Amino acid sequence: MKSKPSFYVSMGAVAFMGALLTGASIAATPAMQAQADSSMPAPAMKSSADTNMSKKTHIKLSPTDRAEIRIKDLHSKLKIAPGQETQWAAVAQAMRDNAVTMEDLAEKRKADASGMNAVDDLKSYAEIARAHADGVKNFIPAFEALYNTLSDQQKATADALFEHKHHGGKMKKEAPAGK
């Protein structure tokens, strides 16, 4: 099997980062799809539902379904208190909005794929990358408002869940034990 040019590897990294927040499983290559499906959780998180899915019995979820799993998982891990629900609702809505945008772009890309040449493919991917970046920009204010209401323990958990330290090409998956 030929190795993929570094161009595809870096595009895979872009897809991975954007998909962390949106739950999208968009990929330009099968290798990128595999990477996205296996390490997708909201920044540096893997939900219990994703963990329990075996590679052999993998069920392909839509970006909106994946976002819902992540929303529930993040809510649980952060132990959102009743007084934080208003801020949490804005975070969850930003995640849902991002997932819908990515799902729409994925469907458009898939529908147009057979007629795309290399330039069209790159333009389509650029549109996806822009949507990822816009999604992150839209997510930050909502998450910042929530973060400002979190207890020190919740902040430590959030910091661990969203940590972006690369270890052998993979991101940290879980908060430290006891957090």
Protein Blocks (a to p, Z undefined) as FASTA:
>chain_A
ZZddfklmmmmmmmmmmmmmnopacdfbfklmmmmmmmmcgehiacfklmmpcfkloccd
dfklmmmmmmmmmmmmnopafklmmmmmmmmmmmmmmmmmmmmmmmmmmmmmmmpcfklm
mmmmmmmmmmmmmmmmmmmmmmmmmmmmpcfklmmmmmmmmpccdeehiacfbdcehZZ
